[in-house]
Amino acid sequence: SVSLARPLPELTAIARQQQPILLTVMAEEVRTNVAEPPAMASTVTLALLLGPAANSPPYFDHPSYVSRIAENSPQGAPLVFGDPYTTVVRDDDMGKNGVFSLSLEHNNGTFEVLPGVAEQRATFVLHVRSAQLLDYEINKVLSFKVVARELTPDSAMSATADVMVFVDDVNDNPPRFLEDEYRATIPENATAGTRLVQVQATDVDTGEFGHVRYTSILGRVNGSLALDPETGVITITKDKHDFDREVAAEFRVDVEARDENGAGLRSTVPLIIRVLDVNDETPHFVREPYELILAPDRASFSSPVFLQATDADAESPNNQVRYEILSGNKGDHFVLDRETGELTVRTPVGARESIITINVRAYDLGIPLRWTHGIVRVYPPETRARTMVFIVPGTNPDPKATEETLSSLTGGSVTIKDIKPYDGDDLPGSPPGPKSQVTATVLYNSQAIIDVASLEKRLKGNKTAIMIGDPVKEYRADSSGVLFWVLIFFAILFALALLAALLCCFCHGCPYFIGH
């Protein structure tokens, strides 16, 4: 009995094509003891005639495979098949019939298989070729086939194995707001609890990865806003908030949302808050009080007079200011223009009237109406007034305190007209450092008094230069001699002014002649 000890393809691989395989078979006697005659043998030749070689298809170790992979895995990431899977494909044929190719069907380009060509046996690997469709939100499961196909031209033998890949969800999508920008409009006097707007964001991730919470408001005025983490409703937190129309017409903040229950990926959206002006500012006179001097004809002022009040409100009509006379206009001598604030003399003021005090009011046109009171003092032409320039140490001196100091120095009523930096040369004996030039009107009356002791105390340790008209005189508070002569100078000046006023009244040509 003759049988194959090894696979026939191995035999055919070493045999010549279409040639018989010759085997010599020998039959030999078996001697049982030494007394028997020598064994005899005989041989015969066996010719094996081989027909066409048989061809078997390739086959996989398993008919199907299952794996998992995270969405958005990078290119080249392999599919891992755990036990009991072995990714082996075989073909028992010898020679060219044992060569096969590997490819994927119904794969949509997400994966690829290596190697592309193998012989008899191969361990194949599947890895990511393109992650575009490896998205849990698009495909939760991907199914395709691995195909092993012989490459012999006259052979169509092949084998397939099913592959199922489950895509695992990861937090790869940030929240997205439904609008690119949110806007809200509130009055600047809005109170705590006022609702501005509700922002909304969604997340295409599933489970906790898609649970959005609104986490914070980013911006300079965020301390005045509250954000509900679940609903996205934004409200004002306090009555004294930062939304002041006089500061800005609009305020911007950024609203932040995070997924994964507030701990994951973030997105922001701008919130523009437009603030409406309300009438919450009161007009204020630029000068207080106004001190004016009548012209010699008592029918006008020595110079045009315009009362001026400002209103810090941002918009009309809340910042439109109007003027009116409340009281003190005895004889109806004066007219105040309601819109421009110009004060004029309607009828000449009698010579017997001295200082006239008029109460005026500046009010806006907002709702509710807001106003402020002011005082206008009108001095007769006999009152002596001088425009004086004072050089004082420091920058931006306090106007009110400076007026009080200069009033003590001159003995008159001082009204500052202008304050600006002094850029001239340093005066002799003046201390170094920045200085300011103060232009003021000094009004004198019969009650002018200079308190020397109070003045010395006020100016102790300071140096102030005083410019009267063109000449410049230096005053040093630490020099009592110079102070004495300065005071003497002002006393003589004041006496001459009174004397001139008295003599003027006795001249026949003077309009204020007593006999007139």
ZIJO-V424902 format. One record per backbone hydrogen bond with DSSP energy under -1.0 kcal/mol. CO is the residue of the C=O (numbers start at 1). NH is the residue of the N-H. E is the energy in kcal/mol with one decimal. If there is no record, write none. Layout:
CO:NH:E
CO:NH:E
//
This chain:
7:10:-1.1
8:12:-2.6
9:13:-1.6
16:19:-1.9
21:48:-3.6
23:46:-4.3
25:44:-2.3
27:42:-2.6
40:29:-2.7
42:27:-3.6
44:25:-3.1
46:23:-3.5
48:21:-2.8
59:90:-3.3
63:162:-2.3
65:164:-2.2
67:166:-2.5
69:168:-2.8
70:73:-1.1
74:77:-1.9
77:128:-2.6
82:85:-2.1
86:88:-2.1
87:124:-1.6
88:61:-2.3
89:122:-2.2
90:59:-2.8
94:97:-1.1
95:98:-1.8
96:99:-1.3
98:120:-3.2
99:151:-2.1
100:118:-2.8
101:149:-2.2
103:147:-3.3
105:145:-2.0
107:110:-1.4
110:129:-3.2
110:130:-1.6
112:127:-2.0
114:125:-2.9
116:102:-2.6
118:100:-2.7
119:121:-3.4
120:91:-2.9
122:89:-2.6
125:114:-2.2
126:79:-3.1
127:112:-1.9
128:76:-2.5
133:135:-2.0
134:72:-2.8
135:138:-1.7
135:139:-3.2
140:167:-2.7
142:165:-3.3
144:163:-2.9
145:105:-2.2
146:161:-1.9
147:103:-2.0
148:159:-2.3
149:101:-3.0
152:155:-2.0
157:150:-2.5
159:148:-3.1
161:146:-2.7
162:65:-3.0
163:144:-2.1
164:67:-2.2
165:142:-3.0
166:69:-2.1
168:71:-2.5
170:172:-1.8
176:202:-2.6
182:272:-2.8
184:274:-3.2
186:276:-2.9
187:190:-1.8
191:194:-1.8
194:236:-2.0
197:234:-2.8
200:178:-2.5
202:176:-3.0
206:209:-1.1
207:210:-1.2
208:211:-1.4
211:261:-2.1
213:258:-2.8
216:256:-3.0
218:254:-3.0
219:222:-1.4
221:224:-1.8
222:225:-1.5
224:237:-2.1
226:235:-2.1
228:232:-2.0
229:214:-2.6
232:199:-2.3
233:228:-2.4
234:196:-2.9
235:226:-2.8
236:193:-3.4
239:241:-1.6
242:244:-1.5
244:247:-1.6
244:248:-1.9
249:275:-2.5
251:273:-3.3
253:271:-3.2
254:218:-3.5
255:269:-1.7
256:215:-1.4
256:216:-1.0
257:267:-2.2
258:213:-2.7
259:264:-2.8
260:263:-1.1
265:259:-2.0
267:257:-2.7
269:255:-2.8
270:182:-2.5
271:253:-2.1
272:184:-2.3
273:251:-2.3
274:186:-2.5
276:188:-2.3
278:280:-1.9
284:310:-2.6
290:377:-3.6
292:379:-3.5
293:302:-2.6
295:298:-2.6
298:349:-2.2
300:295:-3.1
305:343:-2.1
308:286:-3.1
310:284:-2.3
315:319:-1.2
317:320:-1.4
317:365:-1.3
322:363:-2.4
324:361:-2.7
327:359:-2.5
328:330:-1.7
329:332:-1.8
333:346:-4.1
333:347:-1.1
335:344:-2.7
337:341:-1.5
338:323:-2.0
341:307:-3.3
342:337:-2.9
344:335:-2.6
350:353:-1.0
356:378:-3.1
358:376:-2.6
359:326:-3.0
359:327:-1.5
360:374:-2.4
361:324:-1.9
362:372:-2.2
363:322:-3.1
370:364:-2.3
372:362:-2.5
374:360:-2.5
375:290:-2.6
376:358:-3.1
377:292:-3.5
378:356:-2.5
379:294:-2.7
380:383:-1.5
384:444:-2.6
386:442:-3.1
388:440:-2.6
389:467:-3.2
390:438:-3.4
391:465:-1.6
392:436:-3.1
398:402:-2.5
399:403:-2.5
400:404:-2.0
401:405:-2.2
402:406:-2.7
403:407:-2.2
404:408:-1.9
405:409:-1.9
406:410:-2.5
407:411:-2.2
413:443:-2.4
415:441:-2.8
418:439:-2.7
420:437:-3.6
427:430:-2.4
434:394:-2.8
435:422:-2.4
436:392:-2.5
437:420:-2.0
438:390:-3.2
439:417:-3.2
439:418:-1.9
440:388:-2.8
441:415:-2.3
442:386:-2.1
443:413:-2.7
445:448:-1.7
450:452:-1.0
451:455:-2.3
452:456:-2.8
453:457:-2.0
454:458:-2.2
455:459:-2.4
459:462:-2.5
462:477:-1.4
464:475:-1.2
465:391:-3.0
466:473:-2.4
467:389:-2.7
471:468:-1.2
473:466:-2.0
475:464:-1.5
476:479:-1.8
479:483:-2.0
480:484:-2.1
481:485:-1.9
482:486:-2.3
483:487:-2.3
484:488:-2.2
485:489:-2.3
486:490:-2.0
487:491:-2.2
488:492:-2.5
489:493:-2.3
490:494:-2.3
491:495:-2.3
492:496:-2.5
493:497:-1.7
494:498:-2.0
495:499:-2.5
496:500:-2.4
497:501:-1.9
498:502:-2.1
499:503:-2.5
500:504:-2.0
501:505:-1.0
503:506:-1.4
504:507:-1.1
505:514:-2.2
507:510:-1.2
510:513:-1.9
513:516:-1.1
//
